[in-house]
Amino acid sequence: MRTPLLAGNWKMHKTPSEARVWFAEFLEANPALQGGGRAAVEVALLPSFPLLPVAAEQLAGSGVAWGAQDVSAHSFGAYTGEVAAEQLADLGCRYAVVGHSERRAYWNESDALVAAKARRAMEAGLVPILCVGERLEEREAGRAVAFTLEQLAGSLEGVELATGEELVIAYEPVWAIGTGKTASSGDAQAMAAAIRGFLAERFGEAVAARTRILYGGSMKPANTAEILAGPDVDGGLVGGASLEVASFSAMVEAAG
Ligand SMILES: O=C(CO)COP(=O)(O)O
């Protein structure tokens, strides 16, 4: 019922020229993605803003979706340096990440701001990929689930999914990002199940049943199948391992 989603978050890597080569090589390495895509797994790439027109040009008509790593909480206006959800939608973006832990940590993004970004993204027809997850101190204090659900509640303030809008949740434990440490498949599944339970209370069973919950944090080809085996884990948000055509292709294979 839920098609798994494997999304590559490139963070602040690659130039537009490098992206052009990468997209071409990736489609060549994945013939099934050149046309309508693979039925078993949805693939998306989330490069930084200046690379999105390149993605739109090269990935249009393929089975690979694209999206942004952030979006403004504002609509059009005098907001220097911001990028409006409508601008992303016009570039064919399907997704916009909101609340990545790097933005929460380095730019002090609050749950309220993340919620405002999610609402704006949805108003423009984008699907937010809303990131949540505990730091090592909360996990060690036995508060991982409580912390993550509280963060999720705050980050969904005012978000409504009554009329079929879509939302993706990404559980990314901060201590697992870029560290080579992953949550065990059991811990990832337990958190995903807790998140689904929260979604059922907040939005109802039907929304909870159709909403995809991803895991992120040091995913690589060797651990993809095991992490995705959890019944509530519906895909992955991949950082470092999405930068190389070979490793991301191997993960698409493992996920599909
Ligand atoms: O932050 C992440 C994806 O958004 C995960 O990054 P890594 O896969 O590099 O650990």
The ligand as a Tripos MOL2 file, in Angstrom:
@<TRIPOS>MOLECULE
LIG
   10     9     1     0     0
SMALL
NO_CHARGES

@<TRIPOS>ATOM
      1 O1         21.0820   13.6340    7.1820 O.2       1 LIG1
      2 C1         20.9230   12.6600    6.4610 C.2       1 LIG1
      3 C2         19.9490   12.6860    5.3580 C.3       1 LIG1
      4 O2         19.1050   13.7790    5.4470 O.3       1 LIG1
      5 C3         21.7180   11.4350    6.6430 C.3       1 LIG1
      6 O3         23.0400   11.7010    6.2740 O.3       1 LIG1
      7 P1         24.0750   10.4790    6.1480 P.3       1 LIG1
      8 O4         23.4010    9.4280    5.2980 O.co2     1 LIG1
      9 O5         25.2820   11.0780    5.4770 O.co2     1 LIG1
     10 O6         24.3310    9.9900    7.5350 O.co2     1 LIG1
@<TRIPOS>BOND
     1     1     2 2
     2     2     3 1
     3     2     5 1
     4     3     4 1
     5     5     6 1
     6     6     7 1
     7     7     8 2
     8     7     9 1
     9     7    10 1
@<TRIPOS>SUBSTRUCTURE
     1 LIG1         1 GROUP 0 **** ****
